[in-house]
């Protein structure tokens, strides 16, 4: 059973968190320049940014399986009170909070109004918002990188390599 739980945990991390980190990292580049031709509708860059936002939003639901199966695996292995796992849980919660409270709402603010197709804010404001979002996304990705290292190294664990 432990092997099954660990396998689902790792697969969910790869298949959910991976796409979120890539899509969230690419989003600021495409929203920075909306590629609007005159008074016409938003161009290809905003359509791409919209797709990247939908990827982030959709995979967030699947990403919830990562900590669920991670905690179940930790319980099976009897390591729920180990410092490396507690640190991983705290960092995962911080990454989830950044995604839910900053990244996804920030992406929504930078996308055009669906009904009007109007790009919000001035070019300068949009670029500043995209730059802030890129920075927060970098922190999000760094948190996940640290969690991965903790999962592999497991400092202080008696089951570590």
Secondary structure, DSSP 8 states (H G I E B T S, - for coil): -HHHHHHHHHHHIIIIIHHHHHHHHHHHHHHHS----TTS---HHHHHHHHHHHHHHHHHHHHHHHHHHHHHHHHHHT-TTSHHHHHHHHHHHHHHHHIIIIIHHHHHHHS--TTT----S-HHHHHHHHHHHHHHHHHHHHHHHHHHHHHHH-TT-TT--
